[in-house]
Amino acid sequence: MPVRDMTMKTDIQVIKEEVSEIKNLLNDLIHQNETIGMMKISERSLHQFLQDEPDIYTLDDAKVVYR
């Protein structure tokens, strides 16, 4: 095989590896975006329900006393 063919094959392999890494990063971003979206939907859908519920603890209950 001529040197030029080897260089092209090596370049193609490097490109394939980089494309694979980019695909993995995009999948991670999509997953994060979906998770954030689900969290926002949950927050919005629970907002009214939680708004109508009485508070279990008051601000005085949450205060910490340091000595």
SULTABEL-V640563 format. One record per pair of residues at least 6 apart in sequence whose C-alpha atoms are under 8 Angstrom apart, sorted by the first residue. I is the first residue (numbers start at 1). J is the second residue. Records with the same first field share a line. If there is no record, write none. Layout:
I: J  J
This chain:
none
